[in-house]
């Protein structure tokens, strides 16, 4: 495997967590417009992306490979808890 292939694999590993964190933060801002008006989108998106990426790395270490449904399920829960914590619990 060459360096470009390795970079491609690494980028593809983190595409799903990044997309989930960004889209879910935008949807949270859209759905709870009044409640989250004072919370910047970046304050929601960055921790959500970091939590999802951490779960993907942990799932890779636990299961030995990427793409397990258990990892994706835990990633969704971690993203939701992070968004709740950053948006509602810390007021």
N, CA, C and O atoms as a MOPAC input file, in Angstrom:
PM7 MOZYME 1SCF
protein

 N      0.84800 1    -1.16300 1     0.00000 1
 C      0.00000 1     0.00000 1     0.00000 1
 C      0.89900 1     1.23400 1     0.00000 1
 O      1.80700 1     1.36300 1     0.82100 1
 N      0.62900 1     2.11800 1    -0.92400 1
 C      1.40200 1     3.34900 1    -1.02600 1
 C      0.87700 1     4.42500 1    -0.08800 1
 O     -0.15600 1     4.23500 1     0.55400 1
 N      1.57100 1     5.54700 1    -0.00100 1
 C      1.14200 1     6.61600 1     0.88900 1
 C     -0.20300 1     7.23300 1     0.50600 1
 O     -0.97700 1     7.62600 1     1.37800 1
 N     -0.48200 1     7.31900 1    -0.79800 1
 C     -1.77400 1     7.86400 1    -1.20900 1
 C     -2.91900 1     6.92400 1    -0.85900 1
 O     -4.00400 1     7.37100 1    -0.48700 1
 N     -2.67800 1     5.62700 1    -0.97700 1
 C     -3.69200 1     4.65300 1    -0.57200 1
 C     -3.94600 1     4.72400 1     0.92800 1
 O     -5.09300 1     4.66300 1     1.37100 1
 N     -2.88500 1     4.85200 1     1.70200 1
 C     -3.03500 1     4.97100 1     3.15400 1
 C     -3.80200 1     6.23200 1     3.52700 1
 O     -4.65400 1     6.20400 1     4.41400 1
 N     -3.50400 1     7.32900 1     2.85500 1
 C     -4.22400 1     8.57100 1     3.10600 1
 C     -5.69000 1     8.44900 1     2.72300 1
 O     -6.56000 1     8.98000 1     3.41300 1
 N     -5.96700 1     7.75600 1     1.63200 1
 C     -7.34400 1     7.52300 1     1.20600 1
 C     -8.10300 1     6.68700 1     2.23800 1
 O     -9.25000 1     7.00300 1     2.55400 1
 N     -7.49600 1     5.64700 1     2.75800 1
 C     -8.13200 1     4.81300 1     3.77900 1
 C     -8.37700 1     5.60400 1     5.05500 1
 O     -9.43300 1     5.47100 1     5.67300 1
 N     -7.42500 1     6.41300 1     5.44900 1
 C     -7.57300 1     7.21600 1     6.65900 1
 C     -8.67500 1     8.25800 1     6.49100 1
 O     -9.47000 1     8.47800 1     7.40500 1
 N     -8.72200 1     8.89600 1     5.33000 1
 C     -9.77400 1     9.88300 1     5.07200 1
 C    -11.15100 1     9.22700 1     5.06000 1
 O    -12.10900 1     9.77900 1     5.60200 1
 N    -11.25300 1     8.04000 1     4.43800 1
 C    -12.53400 1     7.34500 1     4.39800 1
 C    -12.96100 1     6.83900 1     5.76900 1
 O    -14.15600 1     6.67400 1     6.01800 1
 N    -12.01700 1     6.59400 1     6.65300 1
 C    -12.35500 1     6.17800 1     8.01400 1
 C    -13.09000 1     7.28600 1     8.74900 1
 O    -14.00000 1     7.01100 1     9.53100 1
 N    -12.70300 1     8.54400 1     8.50800 1
 C    -13.26700 1     9.65600 1     9.26100 1
 C    -14.33600 1    10.44400 1     8.51600 1
 O    -14.80400 1    11.46100 1     9.02900 1
 N    -14.73900 1    10.01100 1     7.32200 1
 C    -15.78900 1    10.71400 1     6.58700 1
 C    -17.13100 1    10.58100 1     7.29200 1
 O    -17.83900 1    11.57600 1     7.44600 1
 N    -17.49500 1     9.39500 1     7.71800 1
 C    -18.78700 1     9.17300 1     8.35900 1
 C    -18.89500 1     9.92500 1     9.68900 1
 O    -19.91100 1    10.58500 1     9.90900 1
 N    -17.91100 1     9.86200 1    10.58500 1
 C    -18.03600 1    10.64200 1    11.81900 1
 C    -18.10500 1    12.14500 1    11.58100 1
 O    -18.84400 1    12.85400 1    12.26500 1
 N    -17.34000 1    12.62600 1    10.61900 1
 C    -17.36200 1    14.04600 1    10.32000 1
 C    -18.72400 1    14.46200 1     9.77000 1
 O    -19.27800 1    15.48000 1    10.18400 1
 N    -19.25500 1    13.68800 1     8.85000 1
 C    -20.56000 1    14.00400 1     8.27000 1
 C    -21.66800 1    13.93100 1     9.31700 1
 O    -22.54900 1    14.79000 1     9.35700 1
 N    -21.62100 1    12.91000 1    10.15900 1
 C    -22.64800 1    12.77900 1    11.19400 1
 C    -22.59700 1    13.95100 1    12.16600 1
 O    -23.64200 1    14.49200 1    12.52800 1
 N    -21.42900 1    14.34600 1    12.58900 1
 C    -21.30600 1    15.46600 1    13.51600 1
 C    -21.77200 1    16.77900 1    12.91300 1
 O    -22.47500 1    17.54600 1    13.57100 1
 N    -21.39200 1    17.04900 1    11.67300 1
 C    -21.76600 1    18.30500 1    11.03000 1
 C    -23.25900 1    18.37300 1    10.72600 1
 O    -23.90800 1    19.38200 1    11.00500 1
 N    -23.80200 1    17.30500 1    10.15600 1
 C    -25.21700 1    17.30000 1     9.78800 1
 C    -26.11400 1    17.29600 1    11.02600 1
 O    -27.12900 1    17.99000 1    11.05300 1
 N    -25.75200 1    16.52800 1    12.03900 1
 C    -26.60600 1    16.48800 1    13.23100 1
 C    -26.57800 1    17.81000 1    13.98600 1
 O    -27.59200 1    18.19800 1    14.56600 1
 N    -25.45000 1    18.51200 1    13.99800 1
 C    -25.40600 1    19.83700 1    14.62800 1
 C    -26.27600 1    20.82600 1    13.85700 1
 O    -26.97900 1    21.63700 1    14.46000 1
 N    -26.23000 1    20.76200 1    12.54100 1
 C    -27.06900 1    21.65400 1    11.73900 1
 C    -28.55300 1    21.34100 1    11.93400 1
 O    -29.37400 1    22.25400 1    12.02800 1
 N    -28.89500 1    20.05900 1    11.99500 1
 C    -30.29000 1    19.69700 1    12.21300 1
 C    -30.76900 1    20.06800 1    13.61000 1
 O    -31.92300 1    20.45700 1    13.78600 1
 N    -29.89800 1    19.95200 1    14.59800 1
 C    -30.27500 1    20.36100 1    15.95600 1
 C    -30.54400 1    21.86000 1    15.99700 1
 O    -31.50900 1    22.30100 1    16.62000 1
 N    -29.68500 1    22.65100 1    15.33100 1
 C    -29.91700 1    24.09400 1    15.28100 1
 C    -31.21500 1    24.42600 1    14.54800 1
 O    -31.88700 1    25.39900 1    14.89000 1
 N    -31.57000 1    23.62900 1    13.54500 1
 C    -32.78800 1    23.86700 1    12.78300 1
 C    -34.03000 1    23.45400 1    13.57900 1
 O    -35.02200 1    24.18300 1    13.60100 1
 N    -33.97900 1    22.29900 1    14.22600 1
 C    -35.15200 1    21.79700 1    14.93700 1
 C    -35.43200 1    22.55300 1    16.23600 1
 O    -36.58900 1    22.82000 1    16.56200 1
 N    -34.38900 1    22.89700 1    16.97100 1
 C    -34.54100 1    23.62000 1    18.23400 1
 C    -34.01900 1    25.04100 1    18.04600 1
 O    -33.08900 1    25.47400 1    18.72700 1
 N    -34.63800 1    25.75500 1    17.10600 1
 C    -34.17400 1    27.07500 1    16.70500 1
 C    -34.18000 1    28.07000 1    17.86100 1
 O    -33.19800 1    28.78600 1    18.05500 1
 N    -35.25400 1    28.12900 1    18.62400 1
 C    -35.34100 1    29.09600 1    19.71900 1
 C    -34.43400 1    28.72100 1    20.88100 1
 O    -33.75500 1    29.57500 1    21.45200 1
 N    -34.42700 1    27.44000 1    21.22700 1
 C    -33.64600 1    26.99800 1    22.37600 1
 C    -32.14200 1    27.10900 1    22.13400 1
 O    -31.38700 1    27.39700 1    23.06200 1
 N    -31.70500 1    26.88600 1    20.90300 1
 C    -30.27900 1    26.90600 1    20.57900 1
 C    -29.85600 1    28.17200 1    19.84300 1
 O    -28.81200 1    28.18600 1    19.19200 1
 N    -30.64200 1    29.21900 1    19.93500 1
 C    -30.30700 1    30.45900 1    19.23100 1
 C    -29.01400 1    31.07400 1    19.75700 1
 O    -28.25400 1    31.66500 1    18.99000 1
 N    -28.76200 1    30.94200 1    21.04200 1
 C    -27.56600 1    31.56200 1    21.61900 1
 C    -26.32200 1    30.67200 1    21.52300 1
 O    -25.22000 1    31.11200 1    21.85000 1
 N    -26.49400 1    29.43500 1    21.08100 1
 C    -25.36700 1    28.50600 1    20.98600 1
 C    -24.83200 1    28.52800 1    19.55600 1
 O    -25.58100 1    28.24100 1    18.62200 1
 N    -23.56200 1    28.85900 1    19.36300 1
 C    -23.00500 1    28.85300 1    18.00200 1
 C    -22.95500 1    27.43600 1    17.41800 1
 O    -22.77000 1    26.45700 1    18.14100 1
 N    -23.12400 1    27.35200 1    16.10000 1
 C    -23.11800 1    26.05400 1    15.42700 1
 C    -21.78200 1    25.34100 1    15.63100 1
 O    -21.74900 1    24.12400 1    15.80800 1
 N    -20.70100 1    26.08200 1    15.60900 1
 C    -19.37100 1    25.48800 1    15.77600 1
 C    -19.22700 1    24.84400 1    17.15700 1
 O    -18.56500 1    23.81500 1    17.29600 1
 N    -19.84200 1    25.44300 1    18.17000 1
 C    -19.77700 1    24.88700 1    19.52300 1
 C    -20.49600 1    23.53800 1    19.61000 1
 O    -20.17500 1    22.71600 1    20.46800 1
 N    -21.44600 1    23.31700 1    18.74300 1
 C    -22.13400 1    22.02300 1    18.68400 1
 C    -21.40200 1    21.03600 1    17.78200 1
 O    -21.26500 1    19.86200 1    18.12500 1
 N    -20.93000 1    21.51000 1    16.62800 1
 C    -20.39700 1    20.60900 1    15.60800 1
 C    -19.03600 1    20.02100 1    15.96400 1
 O    -18.81200 1    18.82700 1    15.76500 1
 N    -18.13300 1    20.83000 1    16.48200 1
 C    -16.78200 1    20.33000 1    16.75300 1
 C    -16.74400 1    19.22000 1    17.80500 1
 O    -16.10800 1    18.19300 1    17.56600 1
 N    -17.40000 1    19.38200 1    18.96000 1
 C    -17.39100 1    18.26700 1    19.91900 1
 C    -18.14100 1    17.02800 1    19.41500 1
 O    -17.77000 1    15.90100 1    19.74100 1
 N    -19.19800 1    17.24000 1    18.62000 1
 C    -19.92900 1    16.09400 1    18.07100 1
 C    -19.04800 1    15.30900 1    17.10100 1
 O    -19.03800 1    14.07800 1    17.12700 1
 N    -18.31600 1    16.01200 1    16.25300 1
 C    -17.38900 1    15.34200 1    15.33200 1
 C    -16.28200 1    14.62000 1    16.09100 1
 O    -15.90100 1    13.50700 1    15.73100 1
 N    -15.77000 1    15.25100 1    17.13800 1
 C    -14.70400 1    14.62900 1    17.93000 1
 C    -15.20900 1    13.37900 1    18.64400 1
 O    -14.50200 1    12.37300 1    18.69900 1
 N    -16.40900 1    13.43200 1    19.18500 1
 C    -16.96900 1    12.25600 1    19.86400 1
 C    -17.18400 1    11.11100 1    18.87800 1
 O    -16.88100 1     9.95800 1    19.18300 1
 N    -17.70700 1    11.43000 1    17.70100 1
 C    -17.93000 1    10.39000 1    16.68600 1
 C    -16.61000 1     9.79200 1    16.21100 1
 O    -16.51200 1     8.58000 1    16.02100 1
 N    -15.60300 1    10.62700 1    16.01900 1
 C    -14.29700 1    10.11800 1    15.59000 1
 C    -13.66800 1     9.24300 1    16.66800 1
 O    -13.04700 1     8.22500 1    16.36100 1
 N    -13.82500 1     9.63200 1    17.92100 1
 C    -13.31500 1     8.81600 1    19.02100 1
 C    -13.97800 1     7.45700 1    19.08500 1
 O    -13.32200 1     6.45200 1    19.35900 1
 N    -15.27800 1     7.42100 1    18.83300 1
 C    -15.99800 1     6.13700 1    18.83700 1
 C    -15.53400 1     5.26200 1    17.68400 1
 O    -15.39500 1     4.05000 1    17.84900 1
 N    -15.29000 1     5.85500 1    16.51600 1
 C    -14.81700 1     5.05800 1    15.37300 1
 C    -13.44900 1     4.45800 1    15.66300 1
 O    -13.20100 1     3.29400 1    15.34900 1
 N    -12.56000 1     5.24800 1    16.26100 1
 C    -11.22700 1     4.72500 1    16.60500 1
 C    -11.34700 1     3.63400 1    17.66700 1
 O    -10.67000 1     2.60900 1    17.58000 1
 N    -12.20200 1     3.84600 1    18.66900 1
 C    -12.39800 1     2.82500 1    19.70000 1
 C    -13.00200 1     1.55600 1    19.10500 1
 O    -12.60400 1     0.45100 1    19.47300 1
 N    -13.95000 1     1.70300 1    18.19800 1
 C    -14.53400 1     0.53300 1    17.53600 1
 C    -13.52700 1    -0.21200 1    16.69100 1
 O    -13.56500 1    -1.44000 1    16.61200 1
 N    -12.62100 1     0.52400 1    16.05500 1
 C    -11.56200 1    -0.11300 1    15.27800 1
 C    -10.62500 1    -0.89800 1    16.18100 1
 O    -10.17200 1    -1.98200 1    15.81500 1
 N    -10.33200 1    -0.36000 1    17.35700 1
 C     -9.44900 1    -1.07000 1    18.28500 1
 C    -10.14300 1    -2.27300 1    18.91700 1
 O     -9.51700 1    -3.31700 1    19.10200 1
 N    -11.42400 1    -2.14100 1    19.24900 1
 C    -12.13800 1    -3.24100 1    19.90700 1
 C    -12.43500 1    -4.38000 1    18.93000 1
 O    -12.17300 1    -5.54400 1    19.23200 1
 N    -12.97800 1    -4.04500 1    17.76300 1
 C    -13.40500 1    -5.07600 1    16.81700 1
 C    -12.33000 1    -5.47000 1    15.81900 1
 O    -12.43400 1    -6.52100 1    15.18600 1
 N    -11.31000 1    -4.65600 1    15.66900 1
 C    -10.24600 1    -4.99200 1    14.74600 1
 C    -10.52200 1    -4.61900 1    13.30300 1
 O     -9.68200 1    -4.84700 1    12.43300 1
 N    -11.67500 1    -4.05500 1    13.04000 1
 C    -11.99000 1    -3.59900 1    11.69000 1
 C    -13.06500 1    -2.52500 1    11.76300 1
 O    -13.74300 1    -2.36100 1    12.77800 1
 N    -13.19900 1    -1.81000 1    10.67600 1
 C    -14.16100 1    -0.71800 1    10.59800 1
 C    -15.46600 1    -1.22200 1    10.00300 1
 O    -15.49000 1    -2.24300 1     9.31500 1
 N    -16.54100 1    -0.51000 1    10.26800 1
 C    -17.80500 1    -0.80800 1     9.61900 1
 C    -18.73800 1    -1.70500 1    10.39100 1
 O    -19.71400 1    -2.19100 1     9.81800 1
 N    -18.49300 1    -1.94900 1    11.65100 1
 C    -19.40800 1    -2.77000 1    12.44000 1
 C    -20.61900 1    -1.93200 1    12.82700 1
 O    -20.48200 1    -0.75000 1    13.14300 1
 N    -21.79300 1    -2.53300 1    12.80300 1
 C    -23.01500 1    -1.81100 1    13.13000 1
 C    -23.02700 1    -1.36700 1    14.59000 1
 O    -23.61800 1    -0.33700 1    14.91600 1
 N    -22.39500 1    -2.11800 1    15.45800 1
 C    -22.32100 1    -1.72100 1    16.86300 1
 C    -21.56100 1    -0.40800 1    17.01400 1
 O    -21.93400 1     0.43900 1    17.82500 1
 N    -20.51200 1    -0.24300 1    16.24400 1
 C    -19.74500 1     1.00500 1    16.27800 1
 C    -20.60300 1     2.16400 1    15.80900 1
 O    -20.58500 1     3.23600 1    16.41400 1
 N    -21.34900 1     1.96300 1    14.74500 1
 C    -22.20200 1     3.03000 1    14.23400 1
 C    -23.32200 1     3.36300 1    15.21700 1
 O    -23.68400 1     4.53100 1    15.36200 1
 N    -23.86800 1     2.37000 1    15.88500 1
 C    -24.90000 1     2.62400 1    16.88700 1
 C    -24.37500 1     3.43700 1    18.05800 1
 O    -25.02400 1     4.38100 1    18.51000 1
 N    -23.19500 1     3.06700 1    18.54800 1
 C    -22.58200 1     3.82100 1    19.64400 1
 C    -22.20000 1     5.22100 1    19.17000 1
 O    -22.25200 1     6.17200 1    19.95000 1
 N    -21.82200 1     5.35700 1    17.91400 1
 C    -21.46100 1     6.66600 1    17.38000 1
 C    -22.67600 1     7.59200 1    17.36000 1
 O    -22.54700 1     8.77300 1    17.68200 1
 N    -23.83700 1     7.08800 1    16.99400 1
 C    -25.05400 1     7.90300 1    16.98900 1
 C    -25.41600 1     8.33200 1    18.40900 1
 O    -25.78200 1     9.48600 1    18.63600 1
 N    -25.31600 1     7.41100 1    19.35900 1
 C    -25.61900 1     7.74700 1    20.75100 1
 C    -24.62500 1     8.77300 1    21.28800 1
 O    -25.02400 1     9.72200 1    21.96300 1
 N    -23.35200 1     8.59700 1    21.00000 1
 C    -22.33700 1     9.54700 1    21.47100 1
 C    -22.56300 1    10.92500 1    20.85900 1
 O    -22.37800 1    11.93400 1    21.53900 1
 N    -22.95300 1    10.98500 1    19.60900 1
 C    -23.22900 1    12.26300 1    18.96700 1
 C    -24.43300 1    12.94400 1    19.60600 1
 O    -24.40500 1    14.14900 1    19.85800 1
 N    -25.48500 1    12.18300 1    19.86700 1
 C    -26.68000 1    12.75900 1    20.48400 1
 C    -26.40400 1    13.26100 1    21.89500 1
 O    -26.86100 1    14.34000 1    22.27200 1
 N    -25.66600 1    12.49200 1    22.66900 1
 C    -25.34400 1    12.91800 1    24.03300 1
 C    -24.45300 1    14.15300 1    24.01400 1
 O    -24.63900 1    15.05700 1    24.82900 1
 N    -23.50800 1    14.20600 1    23.11600 1
 C    -22.62600 1    15.37100 1    23.02200 1
 C    -23.40300 1    16.61600 1    22.60900 1
 O    -23.18700 1    17.69300 1    23.16500 1
 N    -24.29700 1    16.47800 1    21.64800 1
 C    -25.09900 1    17.62700 1    21.24100 1
 C    -26.00200 1    18.09900 1    22.37300 1
 O    -26.15300 1    19.30200 1    22.58500 1
 N    -26.59600 1    17.17500 1    23.09000 1
 C    -27.43700 1    17.55700 1    24.22300 1
 C    -26.61700 1    18.27400 1    25.28600 1
 O    -27.03100 1    19.30400 1    25.81800 1
 N    -25.45800 1    17.72000 1    25.58600 1
 C    -24.61300 1    18.30300 1    26.63400 1
 C    -24.15800 1    19.70800 1    26.24600 1
 O    -24.22900 1    20.62700 1    27.06200 1
 N    -23.69300 1    19.88200 1    25.01300 1
 C    -23.18600 1    21.18000 1    24.58800 1
 C    -24.30600 1    22.18300 1    24.34200 1
 O    -24.09200 1    23.38800 1    24.47800 1
 N    -25.49400 1    21.70800 1    23.98200 1
 C    -26.57100 1    22.62600 1    23.65900 1
 C    -27.48700 1    22.97000 1    24.80000 1
 O    -27.93100 1    24.11200 1    24.91700 1
 N    -27.78000 1    21.99900 1    25.64900 1
 C    -28.80000 1    22.21500 1    26.66000 1
 C    -28.31100 1    22.12300 1    28.09500 1
 O    -28.78000 1    22.88300 1    28.94300 1
 N    -27.39900 1    21.23200 1    28.39500 1
 C    -27.04100 1    20.96200 1    29.79200 1
 C    -26.10800 1    21.99800 1    30.38000 1
 O    -26.07100 1    22.15100 1    31.60100 1
 N    -25.36900 1    22.70300 1    29.58200 1
 C    -24.34900 1    23.61400 1    30.10600 1
 C    -24.81600 1    25.06900 1    30.08400 1
 O    -24.04400 1    25.95200 1    29.71100 1
 N    -26.02300 1    25.32500 1    30.46200 1
 C    -26.53100 1    26.70300 1    30.47100 1
 C    -26.45000 1    27.28400 1    31.84700 1
 O    -26.83100 1    28.43500 1    32.05500 1

